[in-house]
Amino acid sequence: MTLDIRSERVRDLVALDVEVEELDAGFSFGEGPIWNPEGEFLLFSDIAASARRRWDSDRGAVEVASSTYNANGMTLDADGRLLVCEHATSVVARMDPEGTGAGREVLASHFGDKELNSPNDIIVRSDGSIYFSDPPGGRSIPGLGVARERDLAFNGVFRVRPGEAVELVADDFEVPNGLCFSPNESLLYIDDTVRCHIRCFEMRSDGSVGADRVFAEGIGRFDPVLTLKEGGIPDGMKCDERGNVWVTGPGGIWIFAPDGEHLGVVRTPKNLTNLHWGGPEWNWLFATAQTSLYRIRTRVSGRREPFMARSAQG
């Protein structure tokens, strides 16, 4: 059975007989899927190959950029430009929507006078502010960046407001990873890979964070050697339009209700790294594994992110 039901509420989100469709395979380390609604294609990172790939229903997955500095997480800003977390350079960059690297400009590289660790995952608030997690993996994990000493003494989450310097959001994580907003942006969810839990921060009107709490815990067991092969970990995370949180974990995608109840798990053939909704009706959930790309049809779509308004206007 593909759907592991923990609460009957999950039936409103995904069918009992949901199909996990493998779209392509043979990658080195798939990550960072993002749907381009204007071009109707998906971009995703192949970190270890330092490549960016594009999938569409006509051509399948093809390479659109090489030498991507071991890029990882990606999203689009409100103008449709691609935002990329780069491991090898420790920067957040902005470039053309096609992902070829044209027009690349660095948006964040330092916190104060210290280089960032290894920007990992990224989201955009409706006011144009960019939030990203900054664990050390691109400096320490072979094949996922460039081995080098770190400048920062902590692993944090940061914000970049248009035209402003990099600001610290929180610094008390072991390994901050996936992050997402609630539909109305009143909450910010951040998972911690090593602690195997998700924290929930209250958002203030100015984009800073207030009180936080552990939203969900016990999402697997972290092992630095076996985790990706055997265990599955909290990694990529997205919120749907109803406020449910979907996160990669042991065996597939774990789904939590806004009140924190564990609703169920969509079982997948391989442990996943990240996910994002797309498709003509925004009900295709694309998910990357180390070597594969999957598609899952859901009964709900993702929260309406700023770039999605462009497709609605079109």
C-alpha positions as CSV (number, residue, x, y, z in Angstrom):
1,M,0.0,0.0,0.0
2,T,1.4,3.4,-1.0
3,L,-0.4,5.4,1.6
4,D,0.3,4.6,5.3
5,I,-2.8,6.1,7.1
6,R,-2.3,7.5,10.6
7,S,-5.5,9.6,10.5
8,E,-8.5,9.4,8.2
9,R,-8.0,13.1,7.6
10,V,-5.2,12.2,5.2
11,R,-7.7,10.8,2.7
12,D,-8.8,14.4,1.8
13,L,-5.2,15.1,0.7
14,V,-4.2,12.0,-1.3
15,A,-5.9,8.9,-2.7
16,L,-5.5,5.6,-1.0
17,D,-4.2,4.0,-4.2
18,V,-2.0,7.0,-5.2
19,E,0.7,6.2,-7.7
20,V,4.3,7.2,-7.2
21,E,5.4,7.6,-10.8
22,E,9.1,7.6,-11.6
23,L,9.7,10.2,-14.3
24,D,13.5,9.7,-14.8
25,A,16.5,8.2,-13.0
26,G,20.3,7.9,-13.1
27,F,21.2,11.1,-11.3
28,S,24.0,11.6,-8.8
29,F,22.1,13.6,-6.1
30,G,18.7,15.1,-7.1
31,E,17.5,18.1,-5.1
32,G,15.7,21.4,-5.2
33,P,12.7,20.8,-7.6
34,I,10.9,24.0,-8.7
35,W,8.1,24.3,-11.2
36,N,8.2,27.1,-13.8
37,P,4.5,27.8,-14.5
38,E,5.1,30.0,-17.6
39,G,7.3,27.5,-19.3
40,E,5.5,24.4,-17.9
41,F,8.7,22.7,-16.9
42,L,10.5,21.5,-13.7
43,L,14.0,22.5,-12.8
44,F,16.0,20.4,-10.3
45,S,19.6,20.2,-9.0
46,D,22.0,17.3,-9.4
47,I,24.4,18.3,-6.7
48,A,27.2,15.9,-7.0
49,A,27.3,16.3,-10.8
50,S,27.2,20.1,-10.4
51,A,24.5,20.2,-13.0
52,R,21.0,21.6,-13.3
53,R,18.3,19.6,-15.1
54,R,15.0,20.4,-16.7
55,W,12.1,18.0,-16.9
56,D,9.0,18.4,-19.1
57,S,6.5,16.0,-20.5
58,D,7.9,16.2,-24.0
59,R,11.6,15.6,-23.5
60,G,11.9,14.1,-20.1
61,A,15.0,15.2,-18.0
62,V,17.8,17.1,-19.9
63,E,20.7,19.1,-18.6
64,V,20.4,22.8,-19.0
65,A,23.5,23.9,-17.0
66,S,26.8,22.4,-15.9
67,S,29.4,23.8,-13.4
68,T,26.5,25.0,-11.2
69,Y,28.8,25.2,-8.1
70,N,27.1,22.1,-6.6
71,A,23.8,24.0,-6.5
72,N,21.1,22.6,-4.1
73,G,17.8,24.3,-3.2
74,M,16.0,26.5,-5.7
75,T,12.9,28.7,-6.0
76,L,11.5,31.5,-8.1
77,D,11.0,35.1,-7.0
78,A,7.9,37.1,-7.8
79,D,9.4,38.2,-11.2
80,G,10.0,34.6,-12.2
81,R,13.8,34.7,-11.8
82,L,15.5,31.6,-10.4
83,L,17.0,31.8,-6.9
84,V,19.7,29.2,-6.2
85,C,21.6,28.0,-3.2
86,E,25.2,27.1,-4.2
87,H,27.3,24.8,-2.0
88,A,30.7,25.3,-3.6
89,T,30.6,29.1,-3.5
90,S,28.5,29.5,-0.3
91,V,26.2,32.0,-1.9
92,V,22.6,32.6,-2.8
93,A,22.5,33.6,-6.5
94,R,19.8,34.9,-8.9
95,M,19.7,34.1,-12.6
96,D,17.5,33.5,-15.6
97,P,14.3,31.6,-15.2
98,E,15.5,28.8,-17.6
99,G,18.3,28.0,-15.1
100,T,21.1,28.3,-17.7
101,G,23.1,30.6,-15.4
102,A,22.7,33.6,-17.6
103,G,22.6,37.0,-15.8
104,R,23.8,35.3,-12.5
105,E,24.2,37.8,-9.6
106,V,25.1,37.1,-6.0
107,L,22.4,38.1,-3.5
108,A,24.0,36.8,-0.3
109,S,27.6,35.6,0.4
110,H,28.4,36.8,3.9
111,F,26.9,37.5,7.3
112,G,28.8,40.5,8.5
113,D,32.4,39.8,7.5
114,K,32.0,36.0,7.7
115,E,31.4,33.8,4.7
116,L,28.1,31.8,4.8
117,N,28.5,28.1,5.4
118,S,26.6,26.3,2.6
119,P,23.2,27.7,1.6
120,N,20.9,24.8,1.3
121,D,17.1,25.5,0.9
122,I,15.3,28.7,0.1
123,I,11.8,30.4,0.1
124,V,10.4,33.8,-0.7
125,R,7.9,35.9,1.3
126,S,5.3,38.0,-0.3
127,D,7.2,41.2,0.5
128,G,10.2,40.0,-1.6
129,S,12.3,38.8,1.4
130,I,14.3,35.7,0.9
131,Y,14.8,33.2,3.6
132,F,17.4,30.4,3.5
133,S,19.0,27.7,5.6
134,D,22.7,27.5,6.0
135,P,24.1,24.2,7.2
136,P,27.8,23.2,6.6
137,G,27.3,20.2,4.2
138,G,28.8,21.9,1.2
139,R,32.0,22.4,3.1
140,S,32.2,18.9,4.8
141,I,30.4,16.2,2.8
142,P,32.5,14.7,0.0
143,G,31.1,15.4,-3.5
144,L,28.6,18.0,-2.4
145,G,30.8,21.1,-2.5
146,V,34.3,22.1,-1.8
147,A,36.0,20.9,1.4
148,R,37.2,23.9,3.4
149,E,37.2,25.5,6.8
150,R,34.1,27.4,7.9
151,D,33.9,31.1,9.0
152,L,30.7,31.0,11.0
153,A,30.6,29.2,14.3
154,F,26.9,28.3,14.0
155,N,24.4,26.8,11.5
156,G,21.7,29.4,11.0
157,V,18.7,30.5,9.0
158,F,19.0,33.9,7.3
159,R,16.9,36.6,5.6
160,V,17.7,38.9,2.7
161,R,15.4,41.8,2.2
162,P,15.6,43.7,-1.2
163,G,18.6,46.0,-1.1
164,E,19.6,45.0,2.5
165,A,22.4,43.1,4.1
166,V,22.0,39.5,5.3
167,E,20.1,39.2,8.6
168,L,20.1,36.4,11.1
169,V,16.7,34.7,11.7
170,A,17.8,31.9,14.1
171,D,21.1,30.3,15.1
172,D,20.3,27.5,17.5
173,F,20.0,24.6,15.1
174,E,22.2,21.5,14.7
175,V,21.6,21.3,10.9
176,P,18.8,23.6,9.6
177,N,17.4,22.2,6.3
178,G,14.0,22.5,4.7
179,L,11.8,25.5,5.4
180,C,8.3,26.8,4.3
181,F,5.7,29.3,5.2
182,S,2.1,28.6,6.2
183,P,-0.5,29.8,3.6
184,N,-1.0,33.2,5.2
185,E,2.8,33.6,6.1
186,S,2.0,33.8,9.8
187,L,4.2,30.8,10.6
188,L,7.6,29.7,9.4
189,Y,8.5,26.0,9.6
190,I,12.1,24.9,9.7
191,D,13.3,21.3,10.1
192,D,16.5,20.2,11.8
193,T,18.0,17.1,10.1
194,V,20.1,16.0,13.1
195,R,17.4,16.5,15.7
196,C,14.8,14.9,13.3
197,H,12.2,17.5,14.2
198,I,10.3,20.5,12.8
199,R,10.2,23.8,14.6
200,C,7.4,26.4,14.0
201,F,8.2,30.1,14.4
202,E,5.6,32.9,14.7
203,M,6.1,35.5,12.1
204,R,5.9,39.2,12.9
205,S,4.5,41.7,10.4
206,D,8.0,43.0,9.6
207,G,9.2,39.6,8.6
208,S,11.2,38.9,11.8
209,V,10.3,35.8,14.0
210,G,8.8,35.6,17.4
211,A,8.2,32.6,19.7
212,D,8.9,29.1,18.4
213,R,8.0,25.6,19.4
214,V,8.7,22.0,18.3
215,F,5.9,21.3,15.8
216,A,6.7,17.6,15.0
217,E,9.4,15.3,16.2
218,G,10.6,11.7,15.9
219,I,10.9,11.9,12.1
220,G,13.4,9.1,11.8
221,R,16.9,8.7,13.3
222,F,19.9,10.6,12.1
223,D,23.0,8.5,11.2
224,P,25.7,10.4,9.3
225,V,26.7,7.3,7.4
226,L,23.4,5.4,6.8
227,T,20.7,8.0,6.9
228,L,20.2,8.7,3.2
229,K,20.6,5.0,2.2
230,E,18.5,3.4,4.9
231,G,16.8,5.8,7.2
232,G,15.4,8.9,5.5
233,I,15.5,12.2,7.2
234,P,13.7,15.5,7.6
235,D,15.0,17.3,4.5
236,G,12.8,19.1,1.9
237,M,9.5,20.5,3.3
238,K,6.5,22.3,1.8
239,C,3.2,23.5,3.1
240,D,0.0,22.9,1.2
241,E,-2.8,25.4,0.5
242,R,-4.7,24.1,3.6
243,G,-1.8,24.5,6.0
244,N,-0.7,20.9,6.1
245,V,3.1,20.3,6.2
246,W,4.7,17.7,3.9
247,V,8.3,16.7,4.7
248,T,10.6,14.0,3.5
249,G,11.3,11.3,6.1
250,P,11.8,7.6,6.6
251,G,10.0,5.7,3.8
252,G,8.6,8.7,1.9
253,I,6.7,11.9,2.6
254,W,5.3,12.5,6.1
255,I,2.2,14.6,6.3
256,F,1.3,16.7,9.4
257,A,-1.9,18.7,10.0
258,P,-1.7,22.3,11.0
259,D,-2.3,21.2,14.6
260,G,0.7,18.9,14.4
261,E,-1.1,15.6,14.1
262,H,0.7,13.0,12.0
263,L,-1.7,12.2,9.2
264,G,0.2,9.6,7.3
265,V,3.1,8.7,5.0
266,V,3.1,8.5,1.2
267,R,5.5,5.6,0.7
268,T,8.1,6.0,-2.0
269,P,10.5,3.4,-3.6
270,K,13.6,5.4,-2.5
271,N,14.2,7.9,0.3
272,L,13.6,11.5,-0.8
273,T,15.5,14.7,-0.6
274,N,13.0,17.4,-1.5
275,L,9.6,18.2,-3.1
276,H,7.5,20.9,-4.7
277,W,4.1,21.2,-6.3
278,G,3.6,22.0,-9.9
279,G,1.7,21.0,-13.1
280,P,-1.1,22.8,-14.9
281,E,-3.4,22.6,-11.9
282,W,-0.7,22.6,-9.2
283,N,-1.7,19.2,-8.0
284,W,1.4,17.3,-9.2
285,L,3.8,16.8,-6.3
286,F,7.3,16.4,-7.7
287,A,9.9,14.7,-5.5
288,T,13.6,14.1,-5.9
289,A,15.6,11.2,-4.5
290,Q,19.4,10.8,-4.8
291,T,19.0,9.1,-8.2
292,S,15.4,9.5,-9.2
293,L,12.6,12.0,-10.0
294,Y,9.1,11.2,-9.0
295,R,5.6,12.6,-9.5
296,I,2.6,12.1,-7.2
297,R,-0.9,13.4,-7.9
298,T,-2.5,14.9,-4.8
299,R,-6.0,16.2,-3.9
300,V,-4.5,19.5,-2.7
301,S,-1.9,22.0,-4.1
302,G,0.9,23.8,-2.5
303,R,0.6,27.1,-0.7
304,R,0.3,30.0,-3.1
305,E,3.8,31.4,-3.4
306,P,4.6,34.8,-4.8
307,F,5.8,33.5,-8.2
308,M,2.5,31.6,-8.7
309,A,0.6,34.8,-9.3
310,R,2.4,35.2,-12.6
311,S,0.7,32.1,-14.0
312,A,-2.7,33.2,-12.6
313,Q,-2.4,36.5,-14.4
314,G,-1.5,34.8,-17.6
